[in-house]
Amino acid sequence: MKLSTKGRYGLTAMVDLALNSGEGPISLKSIADRQGLSEHYLEQLISGLRKAGLVKSIRGAQGGYVLGKKTEKIRIGDIIRVLEGPIAAVECESGGDSECCQKSDYCVTRTLREKVRDPIEDVLDSITLADLVKDPQTMSSIANPD
């Protein structure tokens, strides 16, 4: 499984929101500045996370974003699925659409892909945002984004 920039930046933004959640609504500019990310790109990512209920927007002069749920209730798998789409270890050439694929009935690699995908999903769904925030390696990465 390979995370795209969407997944990496979005996950970084969610960890930043979790770490700074006691400070009230957080602007995307603050996250972008702290993490060395593009504010414009974060706007695009936060939109999907907001629609999924993982973050909430607060309007006004002191507005910004807050987490939509407690960190213990936000699974990393949910964040990745919102940002990246379905979790797959290796993409199918047809994009996973068995109706489009001429070989779906006798695909040699489909079963293998599914067997690899399931443990990856299980791991991502077993880790919460709270777990990441408590992890010393995550904290080091967030503190030193370069």
N, CA, C and O atoms as a GROMACS GRO file, in nm:
protein
  584
    1MET      N    1   0.084  -0.118   0.000
    1MET     CA    2   0.000   0.000   0.000
    1MET      C    3   0.088   0.124   0.000
    1MET      O    4   0.184   0.134   0.076
    2LYS      N    5   0.055   0.216  -0.085
    2LYS     CA    6   0.132   0.340  -0.093
    2LYS      C    7   0.038   0.458  -0.067
    2LYS      O    8  -0.065   0.473  -0.134
    3LEU      N    9   0.074   0.540   0.029
    3LEU     CA   10  -0.005   0.660   0.056
    3LEU      C   11   0.037   0.770  -0.039
    3LEU      O   12   0.156   0.795  -0.058
    4SER      N   13  -0.061   0.836  -0.097
    4SER     CA   14  -0.031   0.950  -0.182
    4SER      C   15  -0.010   1.073  -0.093
    4SER      O   16  -0.022   1.066   0.029
    5THR      N   17   0.019   1.183  -0.157
    5THR     CA   18   0.033   1.310  -0.084
    5THR      C   19  -0.096   1.342  -0.010
    5THR      O   20  -0.093   1.394   0.101
    6LYS      N   21  -0.210   1.310  -0.071
    6LYS     CA   22  -0.340   1.333  -0.005
    6LYS      C   23  -0.344   1.264   0.131
    6LYS      O   24  -0.379   1.325   0.232
    7GLY      N   25  -0.309   1.138   0.131
    7GLY     CA   26  -0.313   1.060   0.255
    7GLY      C   27  -0.216   1.111   0.359
    7GLY      O   28  -0.250   1.124   0.476
    8ARG      N   29  -0.094   1.139   0.316
    8ARG     CA   30   0.009   1.186   0.410
    8ARG      C   31  -0.027   1.323   0.467
    8ARG      O   32  -0.022   1.342   0.589
    9TYR      N   33  -0.063   1.417   0.381
    9TYR     CA   34  -0.096   1.552   0.428
    9TYR      C   35  -0.223   1.550   0.514
    9TYR      O   36  -0.230   1.617   0.617
   10GLY      N   37  -0.323   1.476   0.471
   10GLY     CA   38  -0.448   1.470   0.546
   10GLY      C   39  -0.430   1.409   0.683
   10GLY      O   40  -0.486   1.458   0.781
   11LEU      N   41  -0.353   1.303   0.690
   11LEU     CA   42  -0.325   1.239   0.819
   11LEU      C   43  -0.245   1.332   0.909
   11LEU      O   44  -0.270   1.340   1.029
   12THR      N   45  -0.149   1.402   0.850
   12THR     CA   46  -0.070   1.500   0.926
   12THR      C   47  -0.160   1.610   0.980
   12THR      O   48  -0.144   1.651   1.096
   13ALA      N   49  -0.253   1.659   0.899
   13ALA     CA   50  -0.346   1.764   0.943
   13ALA      C   51  -0.434   1.714   1.057
   13ALA      O   52  -0.460   1.787   1.153
   14MET      N   53  -0.479   1.590   1.048
   14MET     CA   54  -0.564   1.534   1.153
   14MET      C   55  -0.486   1.518   1.284
   14MET      O   56  -0.540   1.546   1.392
   15VAL      N   57  -0.362   1.475   1.276
   15VAL     CA   58  -0.279   1.464   1.397
   15VAL      C   59  -0.256   1.603   1.455
   15VAL      O   60  -0.263   1.621   1.577
   16ASP      N   61  -0.229   1.701   1.371
   16ASP     CA   62  -0.209   1.838   1.417
   16ASP      C   63  -0.335   1.889   1.488
   16ASP      O   64  -0.325   1.949   1.595
   17LEU      N   65  -0.451   1.865   1.429
   17LEU     CA   66  -0.577   1.907   1.494
   17LEU      C   67  -0.593   1.839   1.630
   17LEU      O   68  -0.636   1.902   1.727
   18ALA      N   69  -0.559   1.711   1.636
   18ALA     CA   70  -0.571   1.637   1.763
   18ALA      C   71  -0.477   1.695   1.868
   18ALA      O   72  -0.515   1.712   1.984
   19LEU      N   73  -0.355   1.724   1.828
   19LEU     CA   74  -0.256   1.776   1.923
   19LEU      C   75  -0.292   1.915   1.974
   19LEU      O   76  -0.258   1.951   2.087
   20ASN      N   77  -0.361   1.992   1.892
   20ASN     CA   78  -0.392   2.130   1.928
   20ASN      C   79  -0.540   2.151   1.958
   20ASN      O   80  -0.589   2.264   1.956
   21SER      N   81  -0.611   2.043   1.986
   21SER     CA   82  -0.757   2.050   2.003
   21SER      C   83  -0.800   2.133   2.124
   21SER      O   84  -0.913   2.183   2.126
   22GLY      N   85  -0.716   2.148   2.223
   22GLY     CA   86  -0.752   2.226   2.340
   22GLY      C   87  -0.748   2.376   2.318
   22GLY      O   88  -0.786   2.453   2.406
   23GLU      N   89  -0.702   2.418   2.202
   23GLU     CA   90  -0.686   2.560   2.173
   23GLU      C   91  -0.805   2.620   2.099
   23GLU      O   92  -0.797   2.735   2.055
   24GLY      N   93  -0.914   2.547   2.083
   24GLY     CA   94  -1.029   2.596   2.008
   24GLY      C   95  -1.009   2.571   1.860
   24GLY      O   96  -0.920   2.495   1.820
   25PRO      N   97  -1.091   2.635   1.776
   25PRO     CA   98  -1.080   2.615   1.632
   25PRO      C   99  -0.941   2.653   1.580
   25PRO      O  100  -0.883   2.752   1.622
   26ILE      N  101  -0.890   2.572   1.489
   26ILE     CA  102  -0.755   2.591   1.436
   26ILE      C  103  -0.764   2.624   1.288
   26ILE      O  104  -0.831   2.554   1.212
   27SER      N  105  -0.698   2.729   1.248
   27SER     CA  106  -0.700   2.769   1.107
   27SER      C  107  -0.610   2.677   1.024
   27SER      O  108  -0.512   2.622   1.074
   28LEU      N  109  -0.646   2.663   0.897
   28LEU     CA  110  -0.563   2.584   0.807
   28LEU      C  111  -0.426   2.648   0.791
   28LEU      O  112  -0.326   2.579   0.772
   29LYS      N  113  -0.421   2.780   0.800
   29LYS     CA  114  -0.293   2.850   0.790
   29LYS      C  115  -0.200   2.806   0.903
   29LYS      O  116  -0.081   2.786   0.882
   30SER      N  117  -0.255   2.793   1.023
   30SER     CA  118  -0.174   2.748   1.138
   30SER      C  119  -0.119   2.609   1.115
   30SER      O  120  -0.001   2.583   1.140
   31ILE      N  121  -0.205   2.519   1.066
   31ILE     CA  122  -0.160   2.382   1.039
   31ILE      C  123  -0.054   2.383   0.930
   31ILE      O  124   0.051   2.320   0.942
   32ALA      N  125  -0.082   2.456   0.822
   32ALA     CA  126   0.011   2.463   0.709
   32ALA      C  127   0.146   2.517   0.753
   32ALA      O  128   0.251   2.464   0.715
   33ASP      N  129   0.144   2.623   0.834
   33ASP     CA  130   0.270   2.682   0.881
   33ASP      C  131   0.347   2.586   0.972
   33ASP      O  132   0.468   2.569   0.957
   34ARG      N  133   0.276   2.523   1.065
   34ARG     CA  134   0.343   2.431   1.158
   34ARG      C  135   0.401   2.309   1.087
   34ARG      O  136   0.509   2.262   1.122
   35GLN      N  137   0.329   2.259   0.986
   35GLN     CA  138   0.368   2.134   0.922
   35GLN      C  139   0.441   2.151   0.789
   35GLN      O  140   0.483   2.053   0.728
   36GLY      N  141   0.455   2.275   0.743
   36GLY     CA  142   0.523   2.299   0.617
   36GLY      C  143   0.444   2.247   0.497
   36GLY      O  144   0.502   2.193   0.403
   37LEU      N  145   0.312   2.262   0.502
   37LEU     CA  146   0.224   2.213   0.396
   37LEU      C  147   0.157   2.330   0.323
   37LEU      O  148   0.154   2.442   0.374
   38SER      N  149   0.104   2.301   0.206
   38SER     CA  150   0.032   2.402   0.129
   38SER      C  151  -0.107   2.423   0.188
   38SER      O  152  -0.184   2.329   0.202
   39GLU      N  153  -0.138   2.547   0.222
   39GLU     CA  154  -0.269   2.578   0.278
   39GLU      C  155  -0.379   2.550   0.175
   39GLU      O  156  -0.485   2.498   0.210
   40HIS      N  157  -0.354   2.583   0.050
   40HIS     CA  158  -0.452   2.560  -0.056
   40HIS      C  159  -0.483   2.411  -0.070
   40HIS      O  160  -0.599   2.373  -0.085
   41TYR      N  161  -0.381   2.328  -0.065
   41TYR     CA  162  -0.400   2.184  -0.076
   41TYR      C  163  -0.475   2.130   0.045
   41TYR      O  164  -0.560   2.042   0.032
   42LEU      N  165  -0.443   2.182   0.163
   42LEU     CA  166  -0.514   2.140   0.285
   42LEU      C  167  -0.663   2.171   0.276
   42LEU      O  168  -0.746   2.094   0.324
   43GLU      N  169  -0.698   2.284   0.214
   43GLU     CA  170  -0.839   2.320   0.197
   43GLU      C  171  -0.914   2.210   0.123
   43GLU      O  172  -1.026   2.174   0.161
   44GLN      N  173  -0.853   2.158   0.019
   44GLN     CA  174  -0.916   2.052  -0.060
   44GLN      C  175  -0.933   1.925   0.024
   44GLN      O  176  -1.036   1.859   0.016
   45LEU      N  177  -0.833   1.891   0.103
   45LEU     CA  178  -0.839   1.770   0.183
   45LEU      C  179  -0.940   1.781   0.297
   45LEU      O  180  -1.015   1.688   0.324
   46ILE      N  181  -0.940   1.896   0.362
   46ILE     CA  182  -1.030   1.917   0.477
   46ILE      C  183  -1.175   1.910   0.433
   46ILE      O  184  -1.261   1.867   0.510
   47SER      N  185  -1.204   1.952   0.312
   47SER     CA  186  -1.340   1.947   0.260
   47SER      C  187  -1.396   1.805   0.267
   47SER      O  188  -1.508   1.785   0.314
   48GLY      N  189  -1.320   1.707   0.221
   48GLY     CA  190  -1.364   1.568   0.226
   48GLY      C  191  -1.376   1.516   0.368
   48GLY      O  192  -1.469   1.443   0.401
   49LEU      N  193  -1.281   1.554   0.452
   49LEU     CA  194  -1.284   1.512   0.592
   49LEU      C  195  -1.404   1.572   0.665
   49LEU      O  196  -1.463   1.509   0.753
   50ARG      N  197  -1.440   1.695   0.628
   50ARG     CA  198  -1.557   1.761   0.687
   50ARG      C  199  -1.685   1.689   0.644
   50ARG      O  200  -1.773   1.663   0.726
   51LYS      N  201  -1.695   1.659   0.514
   51LYS     CA  202  -1.814   1.589   0.463
   51LYS      C  203  -1.832   1.452   0.529
   51LYS      O  204  -1.944   1.405   0.546
   52ALA      N  205  -1.722   1.389   0.566
   52ALA     CA  206  -1.726   1.258   0.631
   52ALA      C  207  -1.751   1.269   0.782
   52ALA      O  208  -1.764   1.167   0.850
   53GLY      N  209  -1.758   1.391   0.834
   53GLY     CA  210  -1.783   1.411   0.977
   53GLY      C  211  -1.661   1.395   1.065
   53GLY      O  212  -1.672   1.391   1.188
   54LEU      N  213  -1.543   1.387   1.004
   54LEU     CA  214  -1.421   1.371   1.084
   54LEU      C  215  -1.370   1.505   1.137
   54LEU      O  216  -1.300   1.508   1.238
   55VAL      N  217  -1.404   1.613   1.070
   55VAL     CA  218  -1.373   1.748   1.120
   55VAL      C  219  -1.499   1.834   1.106
   55VAL      O  220  -1.587   1.805   1.026
   56LYS      N  221  -1.504   1.940   1.184
   56LYS     CA  222  -1.612   2.038   1.177
   56LYS      C  223  -1.551   2.174   1.151
   56LYS      O  224  -1.442   2.205   1.199
   57SER      N  225  -1.622   2.255   1.074
   57SER     CA  226  -1.574   2.391   1.051
   57SER      C  227  -1.651   2.486   1.142
   57SER      O  228  -1.772   2.471   1.163
   58ILE      N  229  -1.579   2.583   1.194
   58ILE     CA  230  -1.637   2.686   1.280
   58ILE      C  231  -1.617   2.819   1.207
   58ILE      O  232  -1.504   2.858   1.175
   59ARG      N  233  -1.727   2.887   1.182
   59ARG     CA  234  -1.719   3.014   1.108
   59ARG      C  235  -1.688   3.130   1.203
   59ARG      O  236  -1.701   3.120   1.324
   60GLY      N  237  -1.646   3.240   1.141
   60GLY     CA  238  -1.624   3.362   1.218
   60GLY      C  239  -1.479   3.401   1.227
   60GLY      O  240  -1.390   3.330   1.180
   61ALA      N  241  -1.456   3.516   1.290
   61ALA     CA  242  -1.321   3.571   1.302
   61ALA      C  243  -1.226   3.476   1.376
   61ALA      O  244  -1.108   3.467   1.342
   62GLN      N  245  -1.278   3.407   1.474
   62GLN     CA  246  -1.196   3.312   1.550
   62GLN      C  247  -1.224   3.168   1.504
   62GLN      O  248  -1.200   3.072   1.578
   63GLY      N  249  -1.274   3.154   1.383
   63GLY     CA  250  -1.312   3.024   1.331
   63GLY      C  251  -1.194   2.940   1.288
   63GLY      O  252  -1.078   2.981   1.299
   64GLY      N  253  -1.225   2.824   1.240
   64GLY     CA  254  -1.124   2.730   1.196
   64GLY      C  255  -1.184   2.591   1.196
   64GLY      O  256  -1.302   2.573   1.166
   65TYR      N  257  -1.104   2.493   1.229
   65TYR     CA  258  -1.149   2.354   1.227
   65TYR      C  259  -1.122   2.287   1.361
   65TYR      O  260  -1.025   2.316   1.430
   66VAL      N  261  -1.212   2.197   1.395
   66VAL     CA  262  -1.197   2.112   1.513
   66VAL      C  263  -1.229   1.969   1.470
   66VAL      O  264  -1.292   1.947   1.366
   67LEU      N  265  -1.187   1.874   1.549
   67LEU     CA  266  -1.220   1.734   1.519
   67LEU      C  267  -1.370   1.713   1.532
   67LEU      O  268  -1.434   1.772   1.620
   68GLY      N  269  -1.425   1.630   1.447
   68GLY     CA  270  -1.568   1.601   1.449
   68GLY      C  271  -1.606   1.495   1.550
   68GLY      O  272  -1.724   1.480   1.584
   69LYS      N  273  -1.508   1.420   1.598
   69LYS     CA  274  -1.531   1.314   1.696
   69LYS      C  275  -1.413   1.313   1.792
   69LYS      O  276  -1.312   1.379   1.768
   70LYS      N  277  -1.427   1.239   1.900
   70LYS     CA  278  -1.314   1.221   1.991
   70LYS      C  279  -1.206   1.142   1.919
   70LYS      O  280  -1.234   1.060   1.832
   71THR      N  281  -1.081   1.168   1.956
   71THR     CA  282  -0.969   1.101   1.890
   71THR      C  283  -0.977   0.949   1.902
   71THR      O  284  -0.929   0.878   1.814
   72GLU      N  285  -1.037   0.900   2.009
   72GLU     CA  286  -1.051   0.755   2.029
   72GLU      C  287  -1.150   0.693   1.931
   72GLU      O  288  -1.150   0.571   1.911
   73LYS      N  289  -1.234   0.776   1.870
   73LYS     CA  290  -1.338   0.726   1.778
   73LYS      C  291  -1.300   0.742   1.631
   73LYS      O  292  -1.371   0.695   1.543
   74ILE      N  293  -1.188   0.808   1.605
   74ILE     CA  294  -1.145   0.829   1.466
   74ILE      C  295  -1.038   0.727   1.432
   74ILE      O  296  -0.927   0.732   1.483
   75ARG      N  297  -1.075   0.633   1.344
   75ARG     CA  298  -0.980   0.529   1.303
   75ARG      C  299  -0.898   0.579   1.184
   75ARG      O  300  -0.948   0.650   1.097
   76ILE      N  301  -0.772   0.541   1.183
   76ILE     CA  302  -0.683   0.581   1.074
   76ILE      C  303  -0.737   0.528   0.941
   76ILE      O  304  -0.726   0.595   0.839
   77GLY      N  305  -0.793   0.408   0.942
   77GLY     CA  306  -0.853   0.352   0.821
   77GLY      C  307  -0.962   0.442   0.764
   77GLY      O  308  -0.973   0.456   0.643
   78ASP      N  309  -1.042   0.503   0.852
   78ASP     CA  310  -1.148   0.593   0.805
   78ASP      C  311  -1.090   0.716   0.738
   78ASP      O  312  -1.139   0.760   0.634
   79ILE      N  313  -0.985   0.771   0.797
   79ILE     CA  314  -0.920   0.889   0.739
   79ILE      C  315  -0.863   0.854   0.601
   79ILE      O  316  -0.884   0.928   0.505
   80ILE      N  317  -0.793   0.743   0.592
   80ILE     CA  318  -0.731   0.703   0.466
   80ILE      C  319  -0.837   0.676   0.360
   80ILE      O  320  -0.818   0.716   0.245
   81ARG      N  321  -0.947   0.611   0.396
   81ARG     CA  322  -1.053   0.584   0.297
   81ARG      C  323  -1.115   0.712   0.245
   81ARG      O  324  -1.145   0.722   0.126
   82VAL      N  325  -1.134   0.811   0.332
   82VAL     CA  326  -1.189   0.940   0.287
   82VAL      C  327  -1.094   1.006   0.188
   82VAL      O  328  -1.137   1.058   0.085
   83LEU      N  329  -0.966   1.004   0.219
   83LEU     CA  330  -0.867   1.075   0.138
   83LEU      C  331  -0.823   0.999   0.014
   83LEU      O  332  -0.801   1.059  -0.091
   84GLU      N  333  -0.812   0.867   0.025
   84GLU     CA  334  -0.753   0.786  -0.082
   84GLU      C  335  -0.854   0.698  -0.156
   84GLU      O  336  -0.825   0.650  -0.265
   85GLY      N  337  -0.970   0.677  -0.096
   85GLY     CA  338  -1.064   0.580  -0.152
   85GLY      C  339  -1.040   0.445  -0.088
   85GLY      O  340  -0.973   0.436   0.015
   86PRO      N  341  -1.096   0.339  -0.146
   86PRO     CA  342  -1.082   0.206  -0.086
   86PRO      C  343  -0.936   0.168  -0.067
   86PRO      O  344  -0.850   0.199  -0.149
   87ILE      N  345  -0.911   0.099   0.044
   87ILE     CA  346  -0.775   0.055   0.074
   87ILE      C  347  -0.742  -0.066  -0.011
   87ILE      O  348  -0.816  -0.164  -0.014
   88ALA      N  349  -0.630  -0.059  -0.081
   88ALA     CA  350  -0.586  -0.170  -0.165
   88ALA      C  351  -0.435  -0.181  -0.157
   88ALA      O  352  -0.364  -0.081  -0.164
   89ALA      N  353  -0.387  -0.303  -0.142
   89ALA     CA  354  -0.243  -0.325  -0.138
   89ALA      C  355  -0.183  -0.300  -0.276
   89ALA      O  356  -0.078  -0.237  -0.289
   90VAL      N  357  -0.252  -0.350  -0.377
   90VAL     CA  358  -0.209  -0.334  -0.515
   90VAL      C  359  -0.334  -0.306  -0.596
   90VAL      O  360  -0.435  -0.376  -0.582
   91GLU      N  361  -0.328  -0.207  -0.680
   91GLU     CA  362  -0.444  -0.173  -0.762
   91GLU      C  363  -0.465  -0.273  -0.874
   91GLU      O  364  -0.369  -0.322  -0.934
   92CYS      N  365  -0.590  -0.303  -0.901
   92CYS     CA  366  -0.627  -0.386  -1.015
   92CYS      C  367  -0.618  -0.300  -1.141
   92CYS      O  368  -0.648  -0.180  -1.137
   93GLU      N  369  -0.578  -0.358  -1.250
   93GLU     CA  370  -0.566  -0.284  -1.376
   93GLU      C  371  -0.699  -0.223  -1.418
   93GLU      O  372  -0.701  -0.117  -1.482
   94SER      N  373  -0.810  -0.288  -1.384
   94SER     CA  374  -0.942  -0.237  -1.422
   94SER      C  375  -0.997  -0.139  -1.320
   94SER      O  376  -1.110  -0.091  -1.333
   95GLY      N  377  -0.918  -0.109  -1.218
   95GLY     CA  378  -0.965  -0.020  -1.112
   95GLY      C  379  -1.052  -0.093  -1.011
   95GLY      O  380  -1.118  -0.030  -0.928
   96GLY      N  381  -1.052  -0.226  -1.017
   96GLY     CA  382  -1.129  -0.305  -0.922
   96GLY      C  383  -1.273  -0.328  -0.962
   96GLY      O  384  -1.348  -0.391  -0.888
   97ASP      N  385  -1.314  -0.277  -1.077
   97ASP     CA  386  -1.451  -0.292  -1.124
   97ASP      C  387  -1.464  -0.425  -1.198
   97ASP      O  388  -1.422  -0.436  -1.313
   98SER      N  389  -1.524  -0.525  -1.132
   98SER     CA  390  -1.531  -0.658  -1.193
   98SER      C  391  -1.620  -0.660  -1.317
   98SER      O  392  -1.605  -0.748  -1.401
   99GLU      N  393  -1.711  -0.564  -1.330
   99GLU     CA  394  -1.795  -0.558  -1.449
   99GLU      C  395  -1.717  -0.510  -1.570
   99GLU      O  396  -1.750  -0.545  -1.684
  100CYS      N  397  -1.614  -0.429  -1.548
  100CYS     CA  398  -1.532  -0.378  -1.658
  100CYS      C  399  -1.423  -0.475  -1.699
  100CYS      O  400  -1.376  -0.473  -1.813
  101CYS      N  401  -1.384  -0.559  -1.608
  101CYS     CA  402  -1.271  -0.647  -1.633
  101CYS      C  403  -1.315  -0.774  -1.705
  101CYS      O  404  -1.406  -0.844  -1.660
  102GLN      N  405  -1.250  -0.801  -1.814
  102GLN     CA  406  -1.280  -0.920  -1.893
  102GLN      C  407  -1.235  -1.047  -1.821
  102GLN      O  408  -1.284  -1.156  -1.850
  103LYS      N  409  -1.141  -1.033  -1.728
  103LYS     CA  410  -1.079  -1.149  -1.664
  103LYS      C  411  -1.130  -1.173  -1.521
  103LYS      O  412  -1.076  -1.260  -1.452
  104SER      N  413  -1.230  -1.101  -1.476
  104SER     CA  414  -1.267  -1.107  -1.334
  104SER      C  415  -1.306  -1.247  -1.287
  104SER      O  416  -1.282  -1.280  -1.171
  105ASP      N  417  -1.364  -1.328  -1.372
  105ASP     CA  418  -1.405  -1.463  -1.331
  105ASP      C  419  -1.287  -1.556  -1.307
  105ASP      O  420  -1.298  -1.652  -1.230
  106TYR      N  421  -1.176  -1.530  -1.372
  106TYR     CA  422  -1.060  -1.619  -1.358
  106TYR      C  423  -0.931  -1.542  -1.330
  106TYR      O  424  -0.823  -1.586  -1.368
  107CYS      N  425  -0.944  -1.428  -1.264
  107CYS     CA  426  -0.827  -1.346  -1.232
  107CYS      C  427  -0.738  -1.419  -1.131
  107CYS      O  428  -0.783  -1.457  -1.023
  108VAL      N  429  -0.615  -1.436  -1.167
  108VAL     CA  430  -0.520  -1.508  -1.083
  108VAL      C  431  -0.481  -1.427  -0.960
  108VAL      O  432  -0.458  -1.483  -0.853
  109THR      N  433  -0.475  -1.296  -0.974
  109THR     CA  434  -0.424  -1.214  -0.864
  109THR      C  435  -0.532  -1.158  -0.772
  109THR      O  436  -0.499  -1.104  -0.666
  110ARG      N  437  -0.658  -1.169  -0.808
  110ARG     CA  438  -0.764  -1.108  -0.727
  110ARG      C  439  -0.765  -1.164  -0.584
  110ARG      O  440  -0.770  -1.087  -0.488
  111THR      N  441  -0.759  -1.295  -0.570
  111THR     CA  442  -0.760  -1.356  -0.437
  111THR      C  443  -0.639  -1.313  -0.357
  111THR      O  444  -0.649  -1.285  -0.238
  112LEU      N  445  -0.525  -1.306  -0.421
  112LEU     CA  446  -0.403  -1.262  -0.354
  112LEU      C  447  -0.417  -1.117  -0.307
  112LEU      O  448  -0.382  -1.085  -0.194
  113ARG      N  449  -0.468  -1.030  -0.395
  113ARG     CA  450  -0.488  -0.889  -0.357
  113ARG      C  451  -0.581  -0.878  -0.237
  113ARG      O  452  -0.556  -0.800  -0.146
  114GLU      N  453  -0.688  -0.957  -0.238
  114GLU     CA  454  -0.784  -0.953  -0.127
  114GLU      C  455  -0.720  -1.002   0.004
  114GLU      O  456  -0.747  -0.947   0.110
  115LYS      N  457  -0.637  -1.106  -0.005
  115LYS     CA  458  -0.572  -1.160   0.115
  115LYS      C  459  -0.471  -1.061   0.173
  115LYS      O  460  -0.451  -1.056   0.294
  116VAL      N  461  -0.409  -0.983   0.088
  116VAL     CA  462  -0.313  -0.882   0.135
  116VAL      C  463  -0.388  -0.760   0.187
  116VAL      O  464  -0.346  -0.700   0.286
  117ARG      N  465  -0.497  -0.723   0.121
  117ARG     CA  466  -0.574  -0.604   0.160
  117ARG      C  467  -0.634  -0.618   0.299
  117ARG      O  468  -0.629  -0.524   0.378
  118ASP      N  469  -0.692  -0.732   0.329
  118ASP     CA  470  -0.766  -0.747   0.454
  118ASP      C  471  -0.681  -0.721   0.579
  118ASP      O  472  -0.726  -0.650   0.668
  119PRO      N  473  -0.558  -0.776   0.589
  119PRO     CA  474  -0.477  -0.745   0.707
  119PRO      C  475  -0.437  -0.597   0.714
  119PRO      O  476  -0.427  -0.540   0.823
  120ILE      N  477  -0.415  -0.535   0.600
  120ILE     CA  478  -0.381  -0.392   0.600
  120ILE      C  479  -0.499  -0.312   0.653
  120ILE      O  480  -0.481  -0.224   0.737
  121GLU      N  481  -0.620  -0.342   0.605
  121GLU     CA  482  -0.739  -0.274   0.656
  121GLU      C  483  -0.754  -0.297   0.807
  121GLU      O  484  -0.786  -0.204   0.881
  122ASP      N  485  -0.732  -0.421   0.850
  122ASP     CA  486  -0.746  -0.452   0.992
  122ASP      C  487  -0.650  -0.368   1.077
  122ASP      O  488  -0.689  -0.317   1.183
  123VAL      N  489  -0.527  -0.354   1.033
  123VAL     CA  490  -0.429  -0.274   1.107
  123VAL      C  491  -0.471  -0.127   1.109
  123VAL      O  492  -0.472  -0.065   1.215
  124LEU      N  493  -0.506  -0.072   0.993
  124LEU     CA  494  -0.544   0.069   0.987
  124LEU      C  495  -0.670   0.097   1.068
  124LEU      O  496  -0.685   0.204   1.126
  125ASP      N  497  -0.762   0.000   1.072
  125ASP     CA  498  -0.884   0.018   1.150
  125ASP      C  499  -0.863  -0.006   1.300
  125ASP      O  500  -0.948   0.030   1.381
  126SER      N  501  -0.752  -0.067   1.336
  126SER     CA  502  -0.724  -0.092   1.478
  126SER      C  503  -0.650   0.025   1.544
  126SER      O  504  -0.638   0.030   1.666
  127ILE      N  505  -0.600   0.118   1.463
  127ILE     CA  506  -0.525   0.232   1.515
  127ILE      C  507  -0.615   0.355   1.510
  127ILE      O  508  -0.674   0.386   1.407
  128THR      N  509  -0.624   0.424   1.622
  128THR     CA  510  -0.704   0.546   1.627
  128THR      C  511  -0.613   0.668   1.624
  128THR      O  512  -0.491   0.659   1.639
  129LEU      N  513  -0.676   0.782   1.604
  129LEU     CA  514  -0.601   0.908   1.609
  129LEU      C  515  -0.539   0.926   1.747
  129LEU      O  516  -0.429   0.980   1.759
  130ALA      N  517  -0.609   0.882   1.851
  130ALA     CA  518  -0.555   0.890   1.988
  130ALA      C  519  -0.427   0.808   1.999
  130ALA      O  520  -0.331   0.851   2.064
  131ASP      N  521  -0.424   0.690   1.936
  131ASP     CA  522  -0.304   0.607   1.938
  131ASP      C  523  -0.186   0.678   1.872
  131ASP      O  524  -0.074   0.675   1.924
  132LEU      N  525  -0.212   0.742   1.759
  132LEU     CA  526  -0.103   0.812   1.688
  132LEU      C  527  -0.049   0.928   1.771
  132LEU      O  528   0.072   0.950   1.776
  133VAL      N  529  -0.139   1.000   1.835
  133VAL     CA  530  -0.097   1.116   1.914
  133VAL      C  531  -0.010   1.074   2.033
  133VAL      O  532   0.078   1.148   2.075
  134LYS      N  533  -0.035   0.955   2.086
  134LYS     CA  534   0.043   0.904   2.199
  134LYS      C  535   0.176   0.843   2.157
  134LYS      O  536   0.264   0.822   2.241
  135ASP      N  537   0.193   0.816   2.029
  135ASP     CA  538   0.313   0.748   1.979
  135ASP      C  539   0.432   0.844   1.972
  135ASP      O  540   0.423   0.947   1.905
  136PRO      N  541   0.544   0.813   2.040
  136PRO     CA  542   0.660   0.902   2.040
  136PRO      C  543   0.717   0.928   1.899
  136PRO      O  544   0.762   1.038   1.871
  137GLN      N  545   0.714   0.828   1.813
  137GLN     CA  546   0.766   0.846   1.678
  137GLN      C  547   0.680   0.945   1.599
  137GLN      O  548   0.732   1.028   1.524
  138THR      N  549   0.548   0.936   1.616
  138THR     CA  550   0.458   1.032   1.551
  138THR      C  551   0.487   1.172   1.602
  138THR      O  552   0.495   1.266   1.524
  139MET      N  553   0.501   1.184   1.732
  139MET     CA  554   0.526   1.315   1.792
  139MET      C  555   0.655   1.375   1.738
  139MET      O  556   0.661   1.495   1.713
  140SER      N  557   0.757   1.294   1.721
  140SER     CA  558   0.884   1.342   1.668
  140SER      C  559   0.868   1.388   1.523
  140SER      O  560   0.924   1.490   1.484
  141SER      N  561   0.791   1.313   1.444
  141SER     CA  562   0.770   1.348   1.304
  141SER      C  563   0.692   1.479   1.290
  141SER      O  564   0.724   1.562   1.205
  142ILE      N  565   0.591   1.497   1.374
  142ILE     CA  566   0.509   1.618   1.369
  142ILE      C  567   0.590   1.739   1.415
  142ILE      O  568   0.577   1.847   1.358
  143ALA      N  569   0.672   1.720   1.515
  143ALA     CA  570   0.753   1.831   1.567
  143ALA      C  571   0.862   1.872   1.469
  143ALA      O  572   0.905   1.987   1.468
  144ASN      N  573   0.907   1.778   1.387
  144ASN     CA  574   1.014   1.804   1.289
  144ASN      C  575   0.968   1.761   1.150
  144ASN      O  576   1.014   1.658   1.101
  145PRO      N  577   0.878   1.838   1.085
  145PRO     CA  578   0.819   1.794   0.959
  145PRO      C  579   0.916   1.780   0.843
  145PRO      O  580   0.883   1.716   0.743
  146ASP      N  581   1.034   1.835   0.852
  146ASP     CA  582   1.130   1.822   0.742
  146ASP      C  583   1.190   1.689   0.752
  146ASP      O  584   1.274   1.653   0.670
   0.00000   0.00000   0.00000
